[in-house]
Amino acid sequence: MPSRILRQLAVLAVLAAAGAAACATRQRPATSSDPVTSTAAGAPGQAAGRPQSRRDVITRDEIARSTAANALELVRQLRPSFLSDRGPQSFQNQDAGRVIVYLNGTKYGFLDSLSQIPTVGITEIRHFSATEATQRWGIGHSGGVIYVTVGS
């Protein structure tokens, strides 16, 4: 009986080691030093180090071409899908499921707070899905995040 337990433990140890090795060799996408933007290193059709053209990001160039006066108008014009608020998801927490707005890394408010951010000075607006936002900022982000970067 004890040898059977030892064999089972040995099998579990081998499986754990194989899983750890697989995780250690998994390649991660290249990222810049900025926690919000990512770059494509050698992606097909792109030079290494160039920002990816993505549906979840409103770029500086798009912002410059827009006539919007504030971030809410800008998002409505360019990426209305960012504004899909799931609404209250809990009786206890009425804010659960709402899109949260961050401004330069600081929690700023909900969707309506975008109207208080003038377009002048915005360098990027990025949408994080509920899953991405929860992984990055923790629980309480089940509606996703709109991350606004202002400045240089």
Buried (B, 14 or more C-beta within 10 A) or exposed (E): EEEEEEEEEEEEEEEEEEEEEEEEEEEEEEEEEEEBBBBBEEEEEBEEEEBEEEEBBBBEEBBEEBEBEBBBBBBBEBBEEBBEBEEBEEEEEEEBBBBBBBBEEEBBBBBEBBEEBEBEEBBBBBBBEBEBBBEBBEEBBBBBBBBBBBEE
